[in-house]
């Protein structure tokens, strides 16, 4: 028989993260486009980010038919948080301009690239990237290269860069608890053997 789960954070009721999820406002609007393969993932950090930010929306899919309408918001300037040669560091964004509609693809690098390929209006957006960020706290997943962050960590770093001196680290509280819970469930010895670098 399946364990009862929280309808909000979708964790088992015995491990509900809702008390740790903040209620943060931001000038920046965050639109998270989640690949369907991430929805059932135990560490669904995109969902945690959307729950903790008032000005955020989470959409799930591969092809987003209404994406052009979602991107055309007169009070915001849409851009895609995705690294690459043509991306501009967020530190270069001028704060006196319109606030950003920050579009964040959520999935593995391969799935995120697929989202761009399948949604031409997404691929056409100007790209921004993080100047630099603290090392990932996501100790359960081996990053393909240095400097790679989970979705929630990337959002926290991006908002911190755009809205400094205001910080958004409170968003990471449920994420940290989730990681610690997973490590506790597998046992320290298994964690050290499989995940410690």
Long-range contacts (C-beta under 8 A, 24 or more apart in sequence): 8-51, 9-47, 9-48, 9-51, 9-174, 10-44, 10-47, 11-178, 15-181, 17-48, 17-174, 17-177, 17-178, 20-173, 20-174, 20-177, 21-48, 21-51, 21-52, 21-173, 21-174, 22-52, 22-170, 22-171, 22-173, 23-52, 23-54, 24-52, 24-53, 24-54, 24-168, 24-170, 24-171, 25-53, 25-54, 25-55, 26-53, 26-54, 26-55, 26-56, 26-159, 26-163, 26-168, 27-55, 27-99, 27-162, 27-163, 28-55, 28-99, 28-100, 28-101, 28-102, 28-158, 28-159, 28-162, 28-163, 29-55, 29-56, 29-57, 29-73, 29-76, 29-99, 29-100, 29-101, 29-102, 30-55, 30-56, 30-57, 30-102, 30-104, 30-155, 30-159, 31-56, 31-57, 31-59, 31-70, 31-101, 31-102, 31-103, 31-104, 32-56, 32-57, 32-58, 32-59, 32-104, 32-105, 32-106, 32-151, 32-155, 33-59, 33-61, 33-64, 33-103, 33-104, 33-105, 33-106, 33-115, 33-119, 33-122, 34-58, 34-59, 34-60, 34-61, 34-106, 34-107, 35-60, 35-62, 35-105, 35-106, 35-107, 35-108, 35-111, 35-112, 35-114, 35-115, 36-60, 36-61, 36-62, 37-107, 37-108, 37-111, 38-106, 38-107, 38-111, 42-178, 42-182, 43-138, 43-140, 43-141, 43-150, 43-178, 43-179, 43-182, 45-106, 45-138, 45-150, 45-151, 45-152, 45-153, 45-175, 46-104, 46-106, 46-151, 46-152, 48-152, 48-171, 48-174, 48-175, 48-178, 49-151, 49-152, 49-155, 49-156, 49-171, 52-170, 52-171, 52-174, 53-155, 53-168, 53-171, 62-114, 62-115, 62-118, 63-118, 63-119, 64-119, 64-122, 67-119, 67-121, 67-122, 68-121, 71-101, 71-103, 71-121, 71-125, 73-101, 75-99, 76-100, 76-101, 77-101, 78-103, 78-125, 79-103, 79-125, 79-126, 79-127, 79-128, 80-105, 80-116, 80-122, 80-125, 80-126, 80-127, 80-128, 81-105, 81-127, 81-128, 81-129, 81-130, 81-154, 81-155, 81-158, 82-112, 82-116, 82-127, 82-128, 82-129, 83-127, 83-129, 83-130, 84-127, 84-129, 86-127, 87-127, 87-128, 87-129, 88-126, 88-127, 88-128, 88-129, 89-128, 89-129, 89-130, 89-131, 90-128, 90-129, 90-130, 90-131, 90-158, 90-161, 90-162, 91-131, 91-161, 93-128, 93-161, 93-162, 95-162, 100-128, 100-162, 102-128, 102-155, 102-158, 102-159, 102-162, 104-151, 104-154, 104-155, 104-158, 106-151, 109-144, 128-158, 130-154, 130-157, 130-158, 130-161, 131-161, 133-157, 137-172, 137-175, 137-176, 137-179, 138-179, 139-179, 139-183, 139-191, 139-195, 139-196, 140-179, 140-182, 140-183, 140-191, 140-195, 142-195, 142-197, 150-175
